[in-house]
Amino acid sequence: MQSDTEPGGNGRANNQQSLRLVVLGATGGTGLELVKQALGRGHVVTAFVRSPERLKDFRDHINVRQGDLLNSASLQKVIEGHDAVLSGFGPRAPRSEAESNLLERFARALTAAMPPAEVRRVVVESVAFLFKNSIFPPAYLLGRLFLPRTVADASAMERIFANTELDWTMVRPPELTDKPYTGKYRVQEGHLPRFGLKISRADVADLMIQLAENGTSIRKVVGIAN
């Protein structure tokens, strides 16, 4: 991992204490990387998904719980007894009017579930289109022009987390790719790294796990890019 303010490195933790992690959105591109990498780093993983079929290769190594991410009671039962939540349930272009506020509804359910479950730490994948101060690229302008509903929904999601006392971190990547893990990426709090156009899902997952491990960037928005 590379930072705009600190020298970068590989980012892979050694001798890290094992954490009990809940992965949400575990069957998506980033979610699958979160599961795979968390296991590789020695963590105990519980995946909470609607359709567990895509996790069949991991079933002997993780706990799979099936349910609805929009149901706070179900989320609470799954989260109890864990150290942190990692959400790869990131922004997506809504396919119908019913999906236009999917992230907002998810945020309300998760933020209602975590306090009674006595789990405070959550790292959430968001979107770089929310960076209003990004000039190269003009992220917010592009988002408002081409994906206004996605921007509105992701913004609502972030506001809900910001109004809680949870130890949240928002990770805002630009265009996501399926390229392999590199560990060579730039990270900046409150900004999208300059000329940050793309990032692999594998590298986003790497950063998210690191943030859960080291407890940094609490209540911060983090930009990541190659």
Secondary structure per residue as TSV (DSSP state, phi and psi in degrees):
chain	resnum	aa	ss	phi	psi
A	1	M	-	360.0	139.0
A	2	Q	E	-119.3	143.0
A	3	S	E	-118.1	154.1
A	4	D	S	-71.2	-13.2
A	5	T	S	-121.1	-12.5
A	6	E	S	-133.5	150.6
A	7	P	-	-62.3	141.5
A	8	G	-	-92.0	173.5
A	9	G	-	-155.7	-163.9
A	10	N	-	-69.4	-36.9
A	11	G	-	93.1	-16.8
A	12	R	-	-77.3	128.2
A	13	A	-	-81.0	144.2
A	14	N	S	-115.4	140.3
A	15	N	S	55.1	33.2
A	16	Q	-	-76.8	139.2
A	17	Q	-	-62.0	136.2
A	18	S	-	-67.8	133.1
A	19	L	-	-111.3	155.2
A	20	R	E	-99.0	108.8
A	21	L	E	-113.3	137.2
A	22	V	E	-101.2	126.7
A	23	V	E	-108.6	122.5
A	24	L	E	-105.0	148.0
A	25	G	S	68.5	32.9
A	26	A	T	-71.1	-13.6
A	27	T	T	-96.4	-1.4
A	28	G	S	-83.5	179.2
A	29	G	H	-61.2	-50.4
A	30	T	H	-70.2	-38.7
A	31	G	H	-60.3	-42.9
A	32	L	H	-62.9	-37.5
A	33	E	H	-66.8	-38.7
A	34	L	H	-60.2	-44.5
A	35	V	H	-62.8	-50.9
A	36	K	H	-61.4	-46.9
A	37	Q	H	-73.1	-37.0
A	38	A	H	-62.3	-40.9
A	39	L	H	-62.6	-43.0
A	40	G	H	-63.1	-23.1
A	41	R	T	-96.8	6.5
A	42	G	T	87.5	14.7
A	43	H	-	-87.5	157.7
A	44	V	E	-91.1	125.8
A	45	V	E	-118.5	131.2
A	46	T	E	-117.0	124.5
A	47	A	E	-106.2	126.4
A	48	F	E	-110.0	111.8
A	49	V	E	-138.9	159.5
A	50	R	S	-80.0	-41.5
A	51	S	-	-126.6	104.2
A	52	P	G	-81.0	1.3
A	53	E	G	-58.2	-36.6
A	54	R	G	-71.4	-7.5
A	55	L	G	-102.3	13.6
A	56	K	G	-61.1	-29.8
A	57	D	G	-71.0	-16.1
A	58	F	G	-107.5	-3.7
A	59	R	T	-60.4	-27.6
A	60	D	T	-80.8	-4.3
A	61	H	T	-122.2	-13.3
A	62	I	S	-131.2	166.2
A	63	N	E	-93.5	124.2
A	64	V	E	-110.1	122.3
A	65	R	E	-119.2	133.3
A	66	Q	E	-102.2	135.8
A	67	G	-	174.8	-167.7
A	68	D	-	-106.4	121.2
A	69	L	T	-65.3	-14.9
A	70	L	T	-95.2	4.1
A	71	N	-	-105.2	108.4
A	72	S	H	-66.0	-34.3
A	73	A	H	-65.4	-41.7
A	74	S	H	-66.3	-41.9
A	75	L	H	-61.1	-42.5
A	76	Q	H	-59.1	-44.4
A	77	K	H	-62.4	-37.1
A	78	V	H	-74.0	-40.0
A	79	I	H	-73.9	-30.4
A	80	E	T	-52.0	135.3
A	81	G	T	85.9	5.2
A	82	H	-	-107.0	167.3
A	83	D	S	-94.7	-29.9
A	84	A	E	-161.2	159.5
A	85	V	E	-116.0	133.3
A	86	L	E	-116.7	121.7
A	87	S	E	-110.2	112.8
A	88	G	-	-96.6	14.2
A	89	F	-	-81.9	72.0
A	90	G	-	-86.3	177.0
A	91	P	-	-59.3	146.5
A	92	R	-	-149.2	153.7
A	93	A	-	-69.8	121.4
A	94	P	-	-64.0	136.0
A	95	R	S	-90.7	-11.0
A	96	S	S	-154.0	168.4
A	97	E	G	-62.1	-31.9
A	98	A	G	-66.4	-22.0
A	99	E	G	-96.7	2.5
A	100	S	T	-67.1	-22.2
A	101	N	T	-125.2	34.3
A	102	L	H	-62.7	-43.4
A	103	L	H	-68.3	-36.6
A	104	E	H	-62.2	-44.7
A	105	R	H	-65.1	-39.8
A	106	F	H	-61.4	-45.3
A	107	A	H	-61.6	-41.9
A	108	R	H	-63.2	-40.9
A	109	A	H	-67.1	-44.3
A	110	L	H	-70.2	-42.1
A	111	T	H	-69.3	-24.3
A	112	A	H	-77.2	-29.1
A	113	A	H	-82.3	-32.2
A	114	M	H	-70.5	-44.5
A	115	P	H	-59.1	-48.4
A	116	P	H	-67.2	-22.6
A	117	A	H	-80.3	-6.9
A	118	E	T	59.9	41.8
A	119	V	-	-124.4	126.1
A	120	R	-	-105.4	-30.2
A	121	R	E	-86.5	127.2
A	122	V	E	-145.0	133.3
A	123	V	E	-118.3	124.7
A	124	V	E	-122.2	132.3
A	125	E	E	-78.4	124.1
A	126	S	-	-118.9	-137.7
A	127	V	-	-150.2	142.2
A	128	A	G	-69.3	-15.6
A	129	F	G	-59.9	-15.2
A	130	L	G	-84.5	-5.3
A	131	F	-	-77.6	100.5
A	132	K	T	-74.8	-20.0
A	133	N	T	-95.8	7.3
A	134	S	-	-83.4	121.6
A	135	I	-	-100.5	-38.8
A	136	F	S	-125.3	92.9
A	137	P	S	-84.4	165.1
A	138	P	-	-79.0	72.0
A	139	A	H	-57.1	-51.3
A	140	Y	H	-64.2	-41.1
A	141	L	H	-61.5	-44.7
A	142	L	H	-63.9	-41.2
A	143	G	H	-63.9	-44.4
A	144	R	H	-64.5	-32.2
A	145	L	H	-76.1	-44.5
A	146	F	H	-107.2	-25.8
A	147	L	-	-137.3	57.8
A	148	P	H	-62.6	-36.6
A	149	R	H	-70.8	-35.7
A	150	T	H	-64.3	-44.2
A	151	V	H	-61.9	-44.3
A	152	A	H	-64.1	-41.8
A	153	D	H	-69.5	-44.1
A	154	A	H	-64.7	-37.5
A	155	S	H	-63.6	-42.8
A	156	A	H	-63.0	-40.6
A	157	M	H	-58.6	-48.4
A	158	E	H	-64.2	-37.9
A	159	R	H	-61.9	-38.6
A	160	I	H	-63.4	-46.0
A	161	F	H	-63.2	-40.5
A	162	A	H	-63.0	-25.9
A	163	N	T	-91.2	12.7
A	164	T	S	-109.6	175.1
A	165	E	-	-101.4	15.7
A	166	L	S	-70.3	157.9
A	167	D	E	-89.7	76.0
A	168	W	E	-95.6	154.8
A	169	T	E	-138.0	131.2
A	170	M	E	-98.9	125.2
A	171	V	E	-106.3	115.6
A	172	R	E	-108.0	99.7
A	173	P	-	-90.9	155.4
A	174	P	S	-81.0	-144.8
A	175	E	E	-59.1	129.1
A	176	L	E	-91.7	141.2
A	177	T	E	-124.4	168.5
A	178	D	-	-100.4	19.7
A	179	K	-	-67.3	157.8
A	180	P	-	-70.6	167.2
A	181	Y	-	-59.3	138.3
A	182	T	-	-122.5	-34.5
A	183	G	S	74.8	-1.9
A	184	K	-	-107.3	81.5
A	185	Y	-	-139.1	163.0
A	186	R	E	-105.6	142.0
A	187	V	E	-131.0	137.9
A	188	Q	E	-146.8	129.0
A	189	E	E	-71.8	130.8
A	190	G	T	78.4	-0.3
A	191	H	S	-145.3	153.9
A	192	L	-	-85.9	126.5
A	193	P	-	-52.2	140.4
A	194	R	T	-53.9	134.2
A	195	F	T	59.4	31.0
A	196	G	-	-80.7	94.4
A	197	L	-	-100.3	-33.3
A	198	K	E	-145.1	163.2
A	199	I	E	-162.0	144.6
A	200	S	E	-79.7	148.8
A	201	R	H	-60.1	-33.5
A	202	A	H	-63.9	-40.0
A	203	D	H	-72.9	-34.5
A	204	V	H	-62.3	-44.5
A	205	A	H	-61.7	-40.0
A	206	D	H	-58.1	-47.3
A	207	L	H	-63.6	-44.0
A	208	M	H	-60.2	-40.9
A	209	I	H	-67.6	-42.0
A	210	Q	H	-57.1	-43.2
A	211	L	H	-63.8	-35.3
A	212	A	H	-69.3	-36.8
A	213	E	H	-70.7	-44.4
A	214	N	H	-100.9	-4.8
A	215	G	-	64.4	28.3
A	216	T	-	-96.1	169.9
A	217	S	S	58.4	36.6
A	218	I	T	-64.7	131.6
A	219	R	T	56.1	39.8
A	220	K	E	-126.5	155.6
A	221	V	E	-101.6	132.1
A	222	V	E	-122.6	129.8
A	223	G	E	-96.2	144.0
A	224	I	E	-138.9	140.6
A	225	A	E	-163.5	159.9
A	226	N	-	-69.7	360.0
